[in-house]
Amino acid sequence: MEKIKILVVDDHTLMREGIRALLSLHDDIEIVGEASEGKEAVEKARELTPDVVVMDIAMPGMDGLEATRRLRKKNPTVKVLVLTQHDNKEYILSAIKAGADGYVPKRALGSELVSAVRTVHKGGSFLYPSAAAVLIEDYLRQVEEEPYDQLTAREREILQLIAESNTSREIAEKLFISFKTVLGHRTRIMEKLSIHNRTELIKYAMRKGLVSMDS
C-alpha cells in the first residue's frame, strides 16, 4: 500500500506529538517529518517531498500562511491542510487565498482530521463544517447587500435604458415622464450604486447582464 506522506508543522511540541500519534494509527498514513515554524517547513518540504503538509497558522518567525504560499509556489502539487485554533472569516479566507486545500480547527475530532488528510490527498478540498458555515454566512450577507437590489423597478428600467445608449430626453419621452424626473432618478441610481458617471453606469449594467456586451 502506498502511504500518504505527511509533514506536521506546529510550534508546539505536544501538538506535533499528538498529531503524529493520531495519524500514525492509520496504515495508509506515514509521518515523514516535523517542523516548528514556516521557514523550516518550506525547507523540510523540499527535502522530504511530503504529499500533505498539516500546517498551523500562528507561529513565530514565518507564519503558516506565508509558508503555504511559498510551498505552493515551489511545488504546486503538494497539498496543504491548515490545522489551527482560529475559526473566523479572515483566517479562513486568508488560508484559502494562500493556497490551502483544507481548513480544520484544532478542536475537531481525530477522525475528521484523518478524513481531511485523505480528501486533500485525493485532490479534493476540505472545509470543516463551522468554517464552511462562516463562508456561506459571509456570502449570503454580501448577496443581501447587493446595491442593485436597492433600486426600485423604475430605477432599474431607467438604468437599462441608459445602458442602451438612450439620452435622458429620450428616456423621458419613452417613459412619458419629465426630463427633470429622469435626472432625479439617475442621480439616485448613481448614489445607490456608488457610481459617478454615465460610462460607469453602462459598464455596471453590462456586468449585471441588463444589456449585451455587443450593444
C-alpha positions in Angstrom: 0.0 0.0 0.0 1.3 3.4 -1.0 1.2 5.6 2.1 0.2 9.3 2.3 3.4 11.1 3.4 2.7 13.8 6.0 4.8 16.7 7.2 3.5 18.1 10.5 4.1 21.9 11.2 3.3 23.4 14.5 5.3 25.4 17.0 4.1 23.4 20.0 5.9 20.1 20.5 2.9 18.5 22.3 0.6 19.3 19.4 3.1 17.8 16.9 3.4 14.7 19.0 -0.4 14.4 19.3 -0.9 14.7 15.6 1.9 12.2 14.9 0.4 9.7 17.3 -3.1 10.1 15.9 -2.2 9.9 12.2 0.3 7.0 12.8 -2.6 4.8 13.9 -3.7 4.6 10.2 -1.9 2.2 7.9 -2.3 4.4 4.9 -0.5 7.4 6.5 3.1 8.0 7.3 4.7 10.9 9.1 7.9 11.7 7.3 8.9 14.8 9.3 8.0 17.7 11.6 8.7 21.5 11.6 8.2 24.1 14.3 7.9 27.2 12.1 7.3 28.2 8.5 10.8 28.6 7.2 11.7 25.2 8.5 8.5 23.8 7.0 9.5 25.0 3.5 13.0 23.5 3.8 11.7 20.2 5.2 9.1 20.0 2.4 11.8 20.4 -0.2 13.9 17.6 1.4 11.1 15.2 2.3 8.6 15.8 -0.6 5.5 15.1 1.5 2.1 14.6 -0.1 0.3 16.6 2.5 1.5 19.3 4.9 -0.5 19.7 8.1 0.1 23.4 8.8 -0.5 25.6 11.8 -1.1 29.3 11.1 0.1 31.3 14.1 3.8 30.5 14.6 6.9 32.6 15.5 9.1 33.6 12.6 7.4 32.8 9.2 3.8 32.1 9.8 1.7 29.3 8.3 0.1 31.5 5.6 3.4 32.7 4.2 4.8 29.2 4.4 1.8 27.9 2.5 2.3 30.5 -0.3 5.9 29.5 -0.6 5.2 25.8 -0.6 2.6 26.1 -3.3 4.8 28.3 -5.4 7.7 25.9 -5.2 5.6 22.7 -5.6 2.0 23.2 -6.8 1.3 19.5 -6.3 1.9 19.5 -2.5 -1.4 19.6 -0.5 -1.6 21.9 2.5 -4.1 21.3 5.2 -4.4 24.1 7.7 -5.0 23.0 11.3 -5.5 25.9 13.6 -7.3 27.2 16.6 -8.6 30.2 14.6 -12.0 29.8 13.1 -13.0 33.2 11.8 -13.7 34.5 8.3 -10.4 36.4 8.0 -8.2 33.4 8.8 -10.3 31.1 6.6 -10.2 33.4 3.6 -6.5 34.1 4.1 -5.7 30.4 4.2 -7.7 29.7 1.0 -6.0 32.7 -0.8 -2.6 31.4 0.3 -3.3 28.1 -1.4 -4.5 25.8 1.4 -6.6 22.8 0.2 -8.3 22.3 3.5 -9.1 24.0 6.8 -9.7 22.2 10.1 -9.9 23.7 13.6 -7.8 22.1 16.3 -11.0 21.3 18.3 -12.0 18.8 15.5 -12.2 15.1 16.1 -9.3 12.9 15.2 -11.4 11.1 12.7 -12.2 14.4 11.0 -8.5 15.3 10.6 -7.9 11.9 9.1 -10.8 12.4 6.7 -9.4 15.8 5.7 -5.9 14.4 5.1 -7.3 11.7 2.8 -9.6 14.1 1.0 -7.0 16.7 0.1 -4.5 14.0 -0.9 -7.0 12.7 -3.5 -7.2 16.2 -4.9 -10.3 17.4 -3.1 -10.9 20.3 -0.8 -11.9 20.0 2.8 -13.7 22.7 4.8 -14.7 21.9 8.4 -18.5 22.5 8.8 -18.1 25.5 11.0 -15.6 27.1 8.5 -18.0 26.4 5.6 -20.8 28.0 7.6 -18.7 31.1 8.2 -18.1 31.5 4.4 -21.7 30.8 3.5 -22.9 33.3 6.0 -20.5 35.9 4.6 -21.6 35.2 1.1 -25.2 35.5 1.9 -24.6 38.8 3.7 -22.8 40.1 0.6 -25.7 39.0 -1.6 -28.2 40.6 0.7 -26.2 43.9 0.4 -26.1 43.8 -3.4 -26.6 47.5 -4.3 -28.7 46.6 -7.4 -31.4 45.2 -5.0 -31.8 48.7 -3.6 -33.0 50.0 -6.9 -36.7 50.5 -7.5 -38.4 49.0 -10.5 -38.4 52.4 -12.2 -34.8 53.0 -11.5 -33.9 49.6 -12.9 -35.9 50.4 -16.0 -34.0 53.7 -16.4 -30.7 52.1 -15.8 -31.3 49.7 -18.6 -32.4 52.5 -21.0 -29.2 54.4 -20.1 -27.2 51.3 -20.9 -28.9 51.0 -24.2 -27.5 54.5 -25.1 -30.7 56.5 -24.6 -30.2 60.1 -23.7 -32.1 61.5 -20.7 -34.5 63.3 -23.0 -35.2 60.1 -25.0 -35.8 58.2 -21.8 -38.3 60.9 -20.7 -40.2 60.6 -23.9 -40.2 56.8 -23.8 -41.5 56.6 -20.2 -43.8 59.7 -20.5 -42.1 61.4 -17.6 -40.3 64.8 -17.4 -36.7 65.3 -18.2 -36.2 66.6 -14.6 -37.7 63.3 -13.2 -35.3 61.3 -15.3 -32.3 63.3 -14.0 -33.6 62.8 -10.4 -33.8 59.0 -11.0 -30.4 58.9 -12.5 -28.9 60.8 -9.5 -30.4 58.3 -7.1 -29.3 55.3 -9.1 -25.7 56.6 -9.1 -25.9 57.2 -5.3 -27.2 53.7 -4.6 -24.6 52.1 -6.8 -21.7 54.4 -5.8 -21.2 55.2 -9.5 -20.2 58.7 -10.6 -20.7 58.9 -14.4 -22.7 57.6 -17.3 -19.9 55.4 -18.6 -19.5 53.5 -15.3 -23.3 53.1 -15.3 -23.2 51.4 -18.6 -20.4 49.1 -17.6 -22.3 48.2 -14.5 -25.4 47.4 -16.5 -23.3 45.1 -18.8 -21.9 43.3 -15.8 -25.4 42.7 -14.5 -26.5 41.4 -17.8 -29.0 44.1 -18.4 -27.6 44.8 -21.8 -25.5 42.8 -24.2 -21.7 43.5 -24.3 -22.1 43.8 -28.1 -24.7 46.6 -27.8 
